Amino acid sequence: MLPATVQALADDGPAQVLVSLALGGTPLLARITRKSAAALALAPGQRVFAQIKGVAVLD
C-alpha cells in the first residue's frame, strides 16, 4: 500500500472510472468500477492509499 493523491477522474466506459494518482511525484493510473469510486467518494486532491495487485501491472 502506497500513499497517493487523486489528481483526476475520467469516465472509462459505462461501468469504470480511470483514476489518475500522484505517488510522491510519480504518476499512476488506476481503473476501478464506478460503484467503487462512488462508495469511496473520490475527488481530486483527496489523499488515498493505492494497493497494487501484482497480476494487474502492465509494462
N, C-alpha and C positions, 0 to 999 in steps of 0.2 A: 504494500500500500504506500502510495506516494502523495504528499500534499500537493494540491494543484489549485488553480483559479480558473473558473469558467470565463472564457474570452467571448464566445459567441455560440449561438444555437441556430441551426438551419434545418428545415424540413428535408428529409431524405426518403421520400416515398410516403405512402399513405399511413404507415404504421411505425416509422422510425424517425429519429432525430439525430443529426450529426452534431456532436458537441466538440468545440474547439477549446482545448485546455492549455494552460501555461504551467509548466513544471520548472520553476526557477529559471525561466528564460528559454526552456526547451519546449517547442510545440508538440502537442499530442492530439490526435483526433480520435474520438470515441463514437461508435454508433450504438445507440440504445433505443429501446422502444419508447414510443410516445407516452405510453402508460407510465413507464418508469420516470421519464422526465417530469411528468405532471405530479407524480407521487413525491418526488424529491423537490419539487418547486424550483427547478434550476433556473438561474438567471445570470446574466453577465456580471462579473465582479464577485460572485459567490465563491467562497473557499470550500473546497471539497477534498476528498481523498480518492485517488484513482487506484483501482485494483486491476492489475493486468493479468489476463489469462494467457498462459504460455501458448495454448493452441490457437489463440486469436491474433498473434503477432505476425505481421506480413513484412517482407523486405521492401 
